[in-house]
Amino acid sequence: MRTTSGEIVETLPRSFQVHSKICMELMRILDDIMRIFPDIEDARPKCSSGIESLVYLNNSIQKAKLLLQHCSECSKLYLAVTGDTVLLRFQKAKKSLEQSLIPIQSMVPVVLAVERLVHLWALESAERDAFLVEIACTRSSDQLFSAKKAYHVLYKKSIEEDVAHHTTGDYRKLLLPLVSSHRYEGDEVNLTIAKAEAKILHEKISKKAYNDDDLIRILATRSKAQVNATLNHYKDAFGKDINKDLKEDPKDEFLSLLRSTVKCLTRPEKYFAKIVRLSINKHGTDEGALTRVVATRAEIDLKIVADEYQRRDSVPLDRAIVKDTTGDYEKMLLALLGHNDA
């Protein structure tokens, strides 16, 4: 059974009822006026319907003026009784609404990630695997969990299930624990573990055992703070950054994915700045890669990525985008970068 606007008004406080009834009456008058216009337009000299409509219009306008005056007096009375103006009350409501939207804004990166996941399995394997690493290694544990939950709702199955189905061999061995992980987000580190696991990593890489269970376990399960501590000790103890040791074969795509995993866990801004640089500098813009970075990092760290891009390339990111893109696509990217007048 439908509830009428009149029934709703009766449940409001008396002062609200007065304003509500006035507003509804004004709406009815406006509707009457709108219905009159066709008669006026069709009217010809000495046409009685046109004259009658004009008279009715004049009466309606006069009634509307009286109601508006009454509404103004009610508003003054409201101010006198409550010490509050209708406008101020509206501003308070607006502020409350903005505060309530803050938790929703934090979900924007998750929504964008899920939008990308929708098309995940249509991508080429290298781009697909890179995106999975980005989602798994640059998001917080809560954001990753939310993205996986949304994926579950959309597809009636888990992202882990599809990763297992669509990947094979070493790629599956790395990607599945990455997307399944729920890392600790704190800053605490265990230096004893960092030293021990740095040694394990060096031993496995020296033997070219890049798919070793312990190597993958360390990268897939340790907190980002712990991974950073381990890799810092790796460099101090063995004299080289781990990613340099993982460049034994630059053409090996699995090693490339391992390096991306390390970079996403430790310096995501450098990783994404490089993706942007490669997408712009190549012959013809790689719109897929460029959009992936700008859209999915817009509400997270795009400003940091842009700063890193400018530090490395000596050109502001927005200027590089303007030079390399056009039309609505350019405007969309600039808007995500914070150019409201794009």
N, C-alpha and C positions, 0 to 999 in steps of 0.2 A: 504493500500500500504506500503510495507516494505522499510525502509531507509537503504541504503548500507553504509558500513564503509567509502567508498570514499566520499559520500555526507556529512557524519558527519565531516570528516577531513576538507573539504572545508569551513566549518563554523567556524573553529578554528582560533586563531591568527596565523600569519605567522610562528613565531618561533615554535609553537606547531605543525603546519602542517608538518614542516620538520622532527621533531622527530617522528611524527605519521606515516608518509610515510616510514621512515627508518625502524621502527619497523614492519610495515605490510610487507615490502619487506623481512625482515629477517624471518618472519613467513612463507612466501611463499617459501623461500629457504629451510627452515627446512622441510616443507611439501614435497618439491621435493626430499630432501635427504632421508626422510622416505620412499618415494615410490621406491627409488633405492634399498634399502636393500633386498627386495625379489628377485630382479634380480641377485644381488651379491650372495645371498645364493643359488640360483638355478644354478649359473654359473658352468660350468665344463671347464677343460683345452681346449683351442682353441675355446671357446664359444664366439662368437662376441657380444652377448647381454651383457655379463658380462663385457667385455672390454669397450664397449660403456658407460655402466653405471658408471664404475670407472672414466672414463674421465669426464663425466658429473658431478660426485660428486666432483672431484677436482676443476672444474670450479666454481661450486656453493660455495665451501668453500672459494676460493679466493675472490669471489664477496662479501661473507659475511664479510671477513676480512676488505675489503675496506669500507663497510657500517659501521662496528663497529668503524673504525678509524674516519670516517666522523661524526658519532654520538658523539664520544669523543671530536672532535674539536667543534661541535655545543654546547656541554655542557660547554666547556671552554669559548666560546663566550657568552653564556647565563650568566655565572658568571661575565664576564667583564662588560656586559651591565647592569645587575640588582644588582650586589653585592650579589647574592644569588646562592647557589648551588642547583642542582636538589635534592640531598639528604636532604638538609635543608628544602627545600620546602615540601618534603615528610614527614619529621618529624613534620612540622607545621600542615600538613593535618591530620597526625595521632593524634596529640594532640587535634585538633578540633573534630575529630571523638570520641575520648575518652570522651571529655566534653559533646558531644551530647548524649552519652550513659548513662550519670548519671541519667537523668529522667527515662530511661528505666529500670535501675537497681532497682530503687525504686518500680517498678511494679513486680519484681520477687516474693516477698511474696504473692502478689495478685494472680499471675499465679499459684503458688504452692497451694494456698488455693482453687482456683477453681478446680485444678486437683483433690484435695481431695473431693471437693463437688460433683464431677462427680459420685463418688462411694458412696455417703452419704447414700442413701436409701437402699443400700445392707448391711449396717453394722447392727450389733446387736444394739438394742435400746439404751443401756447404753453408748456404744462407740459413736454412732451417736449423742446423746444428749450432751455428753462431748465435742465432736468436735464443735458442734454448739455454745456452751458456749465459747469455746476457740476463735473461729472466732469473735463472737459478742463482747467479753469483753477484749480481748488483742490487737485487732487491733485499729488503729486510725479510726475516723469516715470516713475519705476519703478512707482508705483502705477497710473498710467494704462496703462502697458504691460502690467502684470499683468491689469488688468481687460479690456483688449482681447484678451489671450491667452486668458483664460477664456471670453470671448464667442465667440472663434473655435472653441474646443473644443466649446462647447454647440451652436452653430448651423452649424458647418462652413462658415462664411464670416466675413469681417471686419466689424467695426463700421463701417469706412469705406464698405464696399460698401452696407450698409443705409442709412447716412446719405445717401449719394448717391442711393439709390433712393427714399427717403421724403421728401426735401426738394427744394425747387426755388428757382430764382432767387437773390436775395441771401442767403437763409438757407443754402442749400447752399454758396454762395461763402464764407460765414463759418464755418459749422460743420465742413465737411470739413477745412480746414487745422487747425482747433482740435483735433479728435480725432486728427489724423494727426501732430501735433507731438510732438517729444521735446526739450523745453527743457533748456538748461543750468541746473543747480541751484546753481551757485556764487554768491557775493556780489559778485564783481568786476563793475565797470561801466566803460563807456567814455563819458566825459563829452562828448567830441567828437561821438560818434554820438548821444548823448542830445539834444544841442542841435540837431543837424541833423534828427533824426527828429521832435522836437517841432515844428519849423518845418513839416515835411511834413504832420504831423497837422493843424496849424492851418490850413494852406492848403486841404487837402481838405475839412475841416469847414466852413470859410468859404464854399466853393463848393458845399456840400451834397452833395459826392461821397462819401457815406457808405459806398458799396460799392467804393471805390477799391482797387486791388490793393495799393498801398503801405501804405495805412491798415490793411488786413487783415493784410498780411505782418508789420507791426510788432507788432500785438497777438497774432498767432498763433505767431510763431517766436522772439521775443526772450525772454531769461530774465526771470523775474519781477523780479529786482533791476534789470535794464536797463529794463524797462517802467516801474518806479517812478521811476527816475532821469529818464527821458524825460518822464513826466507831471508830475513835480515842476518840471522846467525849463519845461514848458508853462505851468504856473500862474504861475511867476515871470516869464516873458517876456510873457505875454499877459493876465495879471491875473484869470484865471478858471479854475476847475477844469474839466477836459475834459468831465466829465459834465454840467455846466451848459450847455456849448455843444452837447451832444448831446440837449438837451431842447427843441430848436426846435419839434418837434411831439410833445407828450406822448402823443398817441394813436397815433403811428407805432410799430408793434410791432417793426420791425427796429431802430429807434433804441433802443427799450427793451432789446432783446437785446444791442446794442452796449454800453449802459450796464452791464448785468449782467456782461458780459465784463470790462469795466474794473474793476468793483467786486470781482469774484471774483479777479482777478489781483493787486489791490492791498490791499483790505481785506475779505477773506472773512468775518470775524467780523461786520462791519457789514451785509454783504449778507444773511447767514443770520439775524441778529437781526431784520432787517426782514421777511424771509419769515415768521418765527415770529410777529412782531407782527401782520402782516396776516392770517395764518391764524387767529389767536385773536380778534382784534378785530372781524372781519367777522360778519355775522348768520349764526350757525351755523358751527361750527368747520370749517375746511378741513383735514380729517384727512389728505388726501393730501400737502399741502405740509408740514404739521406733522410727520408721520411721516417724510417724506423728509429733513428737516433733522435731527431728533433721532436717527434710526436711522443715517444715513450719516455723521454727525459724531461719534457717540458715542465712537469710539476715536481721534479725531483732535484736535478742538479744541472740543468741546461746552462745556467749562468756560469757555473764552474767549468763546464765543457767548453763554452764559448771563450772564456778567459784563457784556458789552456790552448785552444786553437790559435788565438791571437798571439800568445806567448811563443808558440812554436812556428807560426807562419807569418807573424808580423802584419797580419791583416785582420780586421774585425770580422767575425763570422757573418754578421748581417750584410756587410759589404761584399763578401765572397758569394753569398747567396744571391744578392741582387745582380752580380756580374754573371752568374751561371744559370739563373732561372728566370722565367718570365710569367706574366699573366696571373691567373688565380692561384697557381701553384706557388709562385713567389710570395703572393700576399698571405697565403695560408702559413708558410714557413715563417715569415716575418712576424705575423700575429702571435705564433707560438713562442717566438723569441721575445715578445713583449712590446712589439710595435703596434700600439692600438690604432694608429692611423694608417696601418698598412693597406 
